[in-house]
């Protein structure tokens, strides 16, 4: 991954903009053309699928398109990921590949429009989607075909099972900005760490240096805050100590969703890069309304590594 690839990707994450439906549809058809030319089986997922199933369109405030495959299913392998990345680069896309323990995340960016391709890795026979939601494998066995944007696309089958796993039983009800909190609530604590790691962590009193990450929490007045509930989705919840510091195990360099809450304040940081042994600082984000910011202030990569 080069600097241009990284910069193009980061621009879409840090300064997201709602998709223009016509341009997004054109880009999605182009993406499908590349996959089809390579003979790679992929399907629509996440917010893209939610909008299509629920309303037959992109969600008004969505800022990227979401696709997926499973490594080890439908002929998709690690070599496939390399071939796909090379093909998109050859067609003028900037491409960012992020390897994680549970999925390879590939982003294709062109003209400021990002398409995410999540390649799930099977872990103990299970597939996990960011930020740690287990997706039932049966929805990928016999994929369903639908028509959208003048093309035929594959989707999980039945799509209702996938959407309930990702967004909860009330997925049919539009939530608007702030849906991230609902998604994070679907993640089971401990699902992103092994049972053995969890046992060692508890036995050590939360002090295993190999995995221990720390975050210091400040309030809007610049004071460290004691008793803040810090939850890392898929790992668990802990409280800051007298020095305003929370500790939690991080099994591998990866993106995680982090929730910070104390009386009068709650914020979901939907995508934070954390690493074992990392030290971070949290400052509350600006107070904004949905009218001022279509994502209602949901931030990504907001923790400052010390």
C-alpha positions as CSV (number, residue, x, y, z in Angstrom):
1,X,0.0,0.0,0.0
2,X,1.4,3.4,-1.0
3,X,1.0,6.8,0.4
4,X,-1.6,7.7,-2.2
5,X,-3.7,4.6,-1.4
6,X,-3.5,5.4,2.3
7,X,-4.4,9.1,1.9
8,X,-7.3,8.4,-0.4
9,X,-8.7,5.9,2.1
10,X,-8.2,8.2,5.1
11,X,-9.9,11.0,3.4
12,X,-13.1,8.9,3.1
13,X,-12.9,7.9,6.8
14,X,-12.0,11.2,8.4
15,X,-14.1,13.4,6.1
16,X,-17.0,11.2,5.0
17,X,-19.7,12.5,2.7
18,X,-23.1,11.0,1.8
19,X,-23.1,9.1,-1.4
20,X,-24.5,10.6,-4.5
21,X,-27.0,7.8,-5.5
22,X,-26.4,8.1,-9.3
23,X,-22.6,8.2,-9.0
24,X,-22.7,5.4,-6.4
25,X,-24.8,3.2,-8.6
26,X,-22.4,3.7,-11.5
27,X,-19.4,2.9,-9.3
28,X,-21.1,-0.2,-7.9
29,X,-21.7,-1.5,-11.4
30,X,-18.0,-0.8,-12.2
31,X,-17.0,-2.7,-9.1
32,X,-19.2,-5.6,-10.1
33,X,-17.6,-5.6,-13.6
34,X,-14.1,-6.1,-12.1
35,X,-15.2,-8.9,-9.9
36,X,-17.1,-10.6,-12.7
37,X,-14.2,-10.3,-15.1
38,X,-12.0,-12.1,-12.5
39,X,-14.7,-14.7,-11.7
40,X,-14.8,-13.8,-8.0
41,X,-18.0,-14.4,-6.1
42,X,-18.9,-11.5,-3.9
43,X,-22.2,-10.1,-2.4
44,X,-23.6,-6.9,-0.9
45,X,-23.6,-6.5,2.8
46,X,-24.0,-4.1,5.8
47,X,-25.5,-0.7,5.1
48,X,-25.7,-1.2,1.3
49,X,-27.7,-4.4,1.8
50,X,-29.8,-2.8,4.5
51,X,-30.9,0.1,2.3
52,X,-31.7,-2.2,-0.7
53,X,-33.7,-4.7,1.3
54,X,-35.5,-2.1,3.3
55,X,-36.1,0.7,0.7
56,X,-34.7,-0.5,-2.6
57,X,-32.1,2.3,-2.5
58,X,-28.9,3.5,-0.8
59,X,-29.4,4.8,2.7
60,X,-29.5,8.7,2.4
61,X,-26.6,9.3,4.7
62,X,-24.4,6.2,3.9
63,X,-20.9,7.2,2.9
64,X,-19.5,4.0,1.4
65,X,-20.6,0.8,-0.4
66,X,-20.2,-2.6,1.3
67,X,-19.4,-5.9,-0.3
68,X,-18.1,-9.2,1.1
69,X,-16.7,-12.7,0.4
70,X,-15.6,-15.6,2.6
71,X,-12.0,-16.9,2.4
72,X,-12.4,-20.6,1.8
73,X,-15.8,-20.4,0.3
74,X,-16.9,-20.1,-3.4
75,X,-13.2,-20.4,-4.4
76,X,-12.0,-17.3,-2.7
77,X,-8.5,-17.5,-1.3
78,X,-5.7,-15.2,-0.1
79,X,-4.3,-15.2,-3.6
80,X,-7.7,-14.0,-4.8
81,X,-7.4,-11.0,-2.6
82,X,-4.1,-10.1,-4.2
83,X,-5.5,-10.6,-7.7
84,X,-8.5,-8.4,-7.0
85,X,-6.3,-5.6,-5.5
86,X,-4.0,-5.6,-8.5
87,X,-7.0,-5.5,-10.9
88,X,-8.6,-2.6,-9.2
89,X,-5.4,-0.6,-9.2
90,X,-5.0,-1.3,-12.9
91,X,-8.4,0.3,-13.4
92,X,-7.5,3.6,-11.6
93,X,-8.7,2.8,-8.1
94,X,-6.5,3.4,-5.0
95,X,-6.5,0.2,-3.0
96,X,-5.9,-0.3,0.7
97,X,-5.6,-3.8,2.2
98,X,-5.7,-4.3,5.9
99,X,-5.0,-7.8,7.3
100,X,-6.7,-8.7,10.5
101,X,-7.1,-12.0,12.5
102,X,-10.8,-12.3,11.5
103,X,-11.0,-10.7,8.1
104,X,-9.0,-9.0,5.4
105,X,-10.5,-5.6,4.8
106,X,-9.9,-4.2,1.3
107,X,-11.0,-0.7,0.3
108,X,-11.3,0.5,-3.3
109,X,-11.5,4.3,-3.7
110,X,-12.1,6.2,-6.9
111,X,-13.3,9.8,-7.2
112,X,-13.8,10.0,-3.5
113,X,-16.2,7.0,-3.4
114,X,-15.1,4.1,-1.3
115,X,-16.2,0.5,-1.7
116,X,-15.3,-1.8,1.2
117,X,-14.7,-5.5,0.5
118,X,-14.6,-7.6,3.6
119,X,-13.1,-11.1,3.2
120,X,-14.2,-13.0,6.3
121,X,-11.7,-15.5,7.7
122,X,-13.3,-18.6,9.2
123,X,-12.4,-18.8,12.9
124,X,-13.4,-22.1,14.6
125,X,-16.0,-22.4,11.8
126,X,-17.4,-18.9,12.4
127,X,-17.4,-15.7,10.4
128,X,-17.1,-12.3,12.1
129,X,-17.9,-8.9,10.7
130,X,-16.6,-5.6,12.1
131,X,-16.9,-4.7,15.0
132,X,-17.0,-8.3,16.1
133,X,-20.5,-9.6,15.1
134,X,-20.8,-13.3,14.4
135,X,-22.6,-13.9,11.1
136,X,-24.4,-17.2,10.6
137,X,-22.6,-19.2,7.8
138,X,-25.7,-20.6,6.4
139,X,-26.6,-17.2,4.8
140,X,-23.5,-17.6,2.5
141,X,-24.2,-21.2,1.3
142,X,-26.8,-20.5,-1.4
143,X,-26.6,-16.8,-2.2
144,X,-29.7,-15.0,-3.4
145,X,-29.8,-12.8,-6.6
146,X,-31.5,-9.5,-6.7
147,X,-31.8,-6.6,-9.2
148,X,-30.4,-3.2,-8.2
149,X,-29.0,-0.2,-10.1
150,X,-29.6,-2.0,-13.4
151,X,-27.6,-5.0,-12.5
152,X,-28.0,-8.4,-10.8
153,X,-26.2,-8.7,-7.4
154,X,-25.8,-11.6,-5.0
155,X,-26.8,-11.1,-1.3
156,X,-26.9,-13.3,1.8
157,X,-29.8,-15.8,1.9
158,X,-32.0,-15.2,3.6
159,X,-31.0,-11.5,3.9
160,X,-33.3,-11.1,7.0
161,X,-31.0,-13.5,9.0
162,X,-27.9,-11.5,8.1
163,X,-29.5,-8.2,8.9
164,X,-30.9,-9.4,12.2
165,X,-27.4,-10.6,13.2
166,X,-25.8,-7.3,12.2
167,X,-28.4,-4.7,13.3
168,X,-30.7,-6.6,15.7
169,X,-34.3,-7.7,15.5
170,X,-35.5,-4.2,14.8
171,X,-33.5,-3.7,11.7
172,X,-36.5,-2.9,9.6
173,X,-37.0,0.4,11.5
174,X,-34.8,3.2,10.1
175,X,-32.6,4.6,12.9
176,X,-30.8,7.4,11.0
177,X,-27.4,8.8,12.3
178,X,-26.3,7.1,15.5
179,X,-27.0,3.5,14.4
180,X,-23.4,2.5,15.4
181,X,-24.5,2.2,19.0
182,X,-27.1,-0.4,18.1
183,X,-24.5,-2.3,16.1
184,X,-22.0,-2.3,18.9
185,X,-24.7,-3.6,21.3
186,X,-24.9,-6.7,19.1
187,X,-21.3,-7.7,19.8
188,X,-20.8,-10.2,22.5
189,X,-18.1,-9.3,25.1
190,X,-15.2,-11.7,24.9
191,X,-15.9,-12.7,21.3
192,X,-12.7,-11.1,20.0
193,X,-10.4,-12.8,22.4
194,X,-9.7,-16.5,23.1
195,X,-11.0,-18.1,26.3
196,X,-7.4,-18.7,27.4
197,X,-6.5,-15.0,26.9
198,X,-9.6,-14.0,29.0
199,X,-8.6,-16.4,31.8
200,X,-5.0,-15.1,31.9
201,X,-6.2,-11.5,31.8
202,X,-8.6,-12.0,34.8
203,X,-6.0,-14.0,36.7
204,X,-3.4,-11.2,36.3
205,X,-5.8,-8.6,37.5
206,X,-5.7,-6.9,34.1
207,X,-1.9,-6.3,34.1
208,X,-0.6,-8.7,31.4
209,X,2.0,-6.5,29.7
210,X,1.9,-8.5,26.4
211,X,-1.7,-7.5,25.7
212,X,-2.5,-4.6,28.0
213,X,-3.6,-1.5,26.2
214,X,-4.4,1.7,28.2
215,X,-6.5,4.7,27.5
216,X,-6.6,7.9,29.6
217,X,-9.9,9.7,29.6
218,X,-10.3,13.5,29.9
219,X,-13.5,15.5,30.2
220,X,-14.3,18.7,28.3
221,X,-12.6,20.8,31.0
222,X,-9.3,18.9,30.6
223,X,-9.5,16.9,33.8
224,X,-8.9,13.1,34.0
225,X,-12.1,11.3,34.9
226,X,-12.4,8.4,37.3
227,X,-15.0,5.7,36.9
228,X,-15.5,6.1,33.2
229,X,-17.0,3.0,31.5
230,X,-14.8,2.1,28.6
231,X,-16.1,-0.7,26.4
232,X,-14.1,-2.3,23.6
233,X,-16.6,-4.2,21.5
234,X,-15.8,-7.9,21.5
235,X,-13.4,-7.6,24.4
236,X,-15.3,-6.2,27.4
237,X,-16.0,-3.2,29.6
238,X,-13.7,-1.7,32.3
239,X,-13.7,1.5,34.3
240,X,-11.0,4.1,34.6
241,X,-9.0,4.2,37.8
242,X,-8.1,7.1,40.1
243,X,-5.7,8.3,37.4
244,X,-8.4,8.3,34.7
245,X,-6.9,5.2,33.0
246,X,-8.7,2.2,31.7
247,X,-6.9,-1.1,30.9
248,X,-8.0,-3.9,28.6
249,X,-6.5,-6.7,26.6
250,X,-5.9,-6.2,22.9
251,X,-5.0,-9.5,21.2
252,X,-3.7,-8.1,17.9
253,X,-3.2,-4.9,15.9
254,X,-6.7,-4.3,14.5
255,X,-9.7,-1.9,14.3
256,X,-12.1,-2.0,17.2
257,X,-15.2,-0.1,18.2
258,X,-14.8,1.8,21.5
259,X,-17.6,3.3,23.7
260,X,-16.7,5.9,26.3
261,X,-19.5,6.8,28.9
262,X,-19.7,8.7,32.1
263,X,-22.6,10.8,33.6
264,X,-23.8,13.3,31.0
265,X,-21.6,12.0,28.2
266,X,-21.5,8.9,25.9
267,X,-19.7,8.5,22.7
268,X,-19.1,5.7,20.3
269,X,-15.8,5.7,18.5
270,X,-16.8,3.3,15.7
271,X,-13.3,2.5,14.3
272,X,-10.2,2.8,16.3
273,X,-6.8,1.2,15.5
274,X,-5.6,-0.5,18.7
275,X,-2.5,-2.6,19.3
276,X,-1.2,-4.8,22.2
277,X,0.7,-2.6,24.7
278,X,-0.7,0.7,23.1
279,X,-1.3,3.8,25.2
280,X,-4.0,6.2,24.1
281,X,-5.6,9.5,25.2
282,X,-9.3,10.2,24.8
283,X,-10.8,13.7,24.5
284,X,-14.6,14.2,24.0
285,X,-15.6,15.1,20.5
286,X,-17.4,18.3,19.5
287,X,-21.1,18.6,20.3
288,X,-23.0,18.6,17.0
289,X,-26.5,17.9,15.8
290,X,-27.6,15.8,12.9
291,X,-28.3,19.0,11.0
292,X,-24.7,20.1,11.5
293,X,-23.2,16.7,10.7
294,X,-25.1,13.9,9.0
295,X,-23.3,11.3,11.1
296,X,-24.2,13.2,14.3
297,X,-20.7,13.4,15.5
298,X,-19.7,9.8,15.3
299,X,-15.9,9.8,15.0
300,X,-13.3,7.4,13.8
301,X,-9.6,7.2,14.6
302,X,-10.1,9.7,17.4
303,X,-7.9,8.2,20.1
304,X,-4.5,9.8,20.3
305,X,-1.6,7.3,20.7
306,X,0.9,8.5,23.2
